[in-house]
Amino acid sequence: MAFLKRIQRSCRWALILSLSVSLLTACSGMFFYPQERLRLTPDILGIQYRDVFLTTRDDIRVHAWHLLPPSVPKGVILVLHGNAENISTHIHSVAWLAESGYELLLLDYRGFGHSEGAASLPGVFNDLSSAADWLEHRSQSQGIPAFWLGQSIGASLSSYYLSKHSVDGLKAVILDTPFASYRRIGREKFSEFWLTWPLQYPLSWLIDDQYSPERVADKWPHLPLLIFSSENDVVIPQRHTRDLVRQLRSGSESTIETVHTDTPHIGTYRDQSYRETTLRFLQENTAKR
């Protein structure tokens, strides 16, 4: 899976290098490493799709792909990808969900792919709000259940956003390797680069941590959660996900199912058993009222 190796390398070095070159600004944009060029479109993979453009509340036009299954849809899933590249490289890890009968909305954050603007927080949450509105409307108009899937930084964005905003019709959420704190993950990435290793602690305090998922973990809504993390993840080590899981469990009565894998970063779904776990989770929560 060459595409997975490229994404893993991009995610790892994007975090280290973008943190390093952004020391003086210390803005949240250092966590995003977009690529504008789309490398493929879903039809190349044999998937029917539509281009979707959403206008955010701060008047940014963001792009998404609406993937359509080959049969009557079982549900619709909003997919939020990791911090590097764009939907054209991340589609490979979730295309199987369309083949399994689900509609997908793959969102590119501002500055990624064909989306306008520049990615930073809290602006990206406006992108999520527009996608959530689309998800609500699609679910209601088609009479199908809505789900939410975030991977890597998309998982952390999801955890924070859904702790503060309700989404009508949303049945359940899947988080693939979220981290609890921007400051802690940033400090760890500083420690991996010789130039910033000596200053990892003081530099980490320059990182704005107010949008970290752990800040609002006690407000997680009554939504079932499926969370993946891997002991072999070198981009987001498993302890960062465990920190968030512990805090979510202490503040919520929701069902939280955790799955520990041995796959590389964003490599969860290369394993058929984890695909089956996800499909089972979606089916179980489709049946719930």
N, C-alpha and C positions, 0 to 999 in steps of 0.2 A: 504494500500500500504506500506508494511513493508520496501521494498527496498528504497522508497522515504525517509522514516524516517531515515534509516541508512545513506543515502547520506547526508541528511540535517545535522545530527549530525557530520558526518565526516568532511563536509565542514566547519562547524562552529568551531569545536575544532581543526581541522587541521590548520586553519588560526591562532587561538590563540596560540596553543601549539608550532607550528613550528616557529612562530614569536619569541616566548619566548626563545626557545633553540638556536636560531640563532642570538642572540643579537650582539655578537662580530663580526660575519662575515658580517652581514647586506647585504647579497647577495640576489638576486632575487629568489634563490632556496627555500627560506623560504615560498614562496607562493604556492609551489607544494608539494603535499602529496601523492605520488604514491603507488600503490600496485601492486606487480608483478603477483600474482596468479590470473588467470582468473576463475571466478566462474561458468561460463556457456559459451556455444557457441550458435550462432543464430539458429542452427537447432533444439535446444531444444524448441525454441519458434515457431517452424514451419516455419522458414525463410531460404530460400536457400542463401548460402553465399560462398565467396571465401576469403582465407587469402591473403593479399597483403603485401609485404615487399618493402619498399622504401629506397633508399640510399641517404642521404642528401649531400649537397655540402661540409660539413665538415666530411664526411665519417662515419656517424652514420646510423645504420640500424634500421628503425622504422617500426612498425607493424600496420596494419589496417584491418578492416573487410569490404569487399565489399558485401553489402546486395542487393539481387535481388528481384524485385517484382514478383508477380504471373502472371503478364500479360505484355504486351508491355509497356516499361517504358515511363512515362510522362516527365521525366527529371532525373538529377542526382544531389545529394546534398552532399556536404562535411560537416560533422558534427564534431565540436570541443567541447569536454566535459569540465566539471568543474575541479577543482584543486585536487580532491581526487580520490583514487581508480583507476579504469581503464574502458575501454570500456564495459567490461562484466557487470558492475553495472549500467552504464549510458545508456545502450542500451534500457532499459525499457521505457524511456521517449520519444524515437524516433522510436521504432520499427513499430509503427502504420503508419509511413510515407511509409515504404516499403509495408505494407499491402494496402496502398492507391495508389500504383502504381509508386513509386519513387525508383530509385536506391540510395543507400546511401554508402558513404565511411566514416566509423567511425575510426578516427585516434587516436592512443595512442601516446602522446608526448614521447620524449626520457625519459627513466627511468620508464615508465608506462607499465604494462602488459609485453608483449614480445618485447618491444622496448629497444634497447641498450641505454647506456649512462646515464646521470643524468640531470634532468630537471632544467634549469635556463635560464635566458634571457641574451643575445639575442639568445642563441643557439636554443631555441624552434622555433624561426621564421624560421630557416632552415628546421625544420620539416614541418611547414606550407607551405613553398615554394615547397617542394617535393610533398606534397598533392595537392597543387594548380596546379602543372604541370600535375599530374595524372588526376585531374578534367578537365583541358583543353583538354587533349588527349581523355578522355572518351567522353566528350561532342561532340568533333569534329568527332571522329570515328563512333559514334552511331547516330549522327545527332539529339541530344536531348539537351534541354537547361540546363545550369548549374546554381546551386544555392548554397548558403553558409549559414550554421546555426551554430552559436556559443552560448554556454550556460555558464553563470557564468564567470569564468576567461577565458573560451573559447570565450565568447562574447567580452571581453576586448582585448584579443589577436587579434581577428578578426578585431575590429575597428582600432587598430593601424596598423596592417599589410596591410589591404586593403586601408588605407589612403596613403600608400607609394608604393604599388605594384599593377599593373593592372593584371587582370586575363581574358584572352580572352574567350568570350562566356558567361561570368557571367551575369545573368539577374537581380538578386536581392539578398538581404541579410536579414537574420533574426537574431536579437540579443536578447537573453533571459537574462535579468538582467545583463547588463554590468555595470562596474564602471568606473569612469573617471580618477581616480588617485590612483596609488599604495600607495603613501605616505599617502593620507587621509584615505583610507580603512585600512591601516596598523595602523595608529594612533588610529582609532576607535577600532580595535581589541586589541591593547595594553591596551586601557582604560577598556576593559571588564575583564581583568585578574588582580587579586589583586597584583601579583608580579610586574607587569609592569605599573600599573595605575599611580603611582607617577611620572614616567619618560616617559609618553606617548608622550609628545611633543619633548623632545630631542632625544628620540629613533627613532621617526618617521623621523627625519632628516637624520638618517643613511640609510634610504631606498632610493635606486636609483630610481628616478622618471622619468628618461629620456624616458622610453618606455611606459609611460602612454598615453592612448588614447587621452586625452585632449590636449596633446602636438601637435598632428597632426590633430585635428578635423577640422581645416580650410582647410585641403587638401582632405577631403572626396570626392571621385569621383562621377560622375553622375550615382549613383546606387540607386534604390529604397530601402528603409529600412523599416522593420517592427520591432519595439522594444517593448518587454514586460517588465513590472516591477510590483512588488506587494507591496501593503501597509502592507502585513503580512510577508514580507521577513526579517528574523532576521540575515541572513548571509550577504546579500548585501542590506541594507535598501534602500528604493525607492529613497531617495534624491540623492544617488550616481549616479543612472541611469538618474535622471532628470538633474543633472549637465552636464552629457555627451550629452544628447539630446539637451539641450540649446546651447551648444557649436557647435554641429554638424549643427544645424539649422542656426546659425549665420554665418557659413562659407561655406554652401553648398546650391545649388539650387535643390538638389534632393528631391524627395517626401519622407517624413519621417512620417510614421504612428505609433502612440504610442497607446499601449493598457495597461490600468491599471487593474491589476487583484487583487484577494484577496487570492491567492494560496500561499503555502509555497515555499521556495527556490527550484528551479528546479522542481516545481510541476505544472507548467503552463499547461502541456498537459494531466494532469489527468482530465481536464475539457474539455468536448466535444466541447463546443462553441469556445474555443481557438484553437482547432484542425481545426475546420471549418474556423476560421479566417485565419489560416495559409494556408490551402488548397486554399481558395479564393485568397489570396495574390499570391501564386505560380501560379495559373491559370491565373490571370490577367497579370502577368509579363511574362508568357509564350507567350501570344498573342502579346506582344509588340515587335516591331522590332527596 
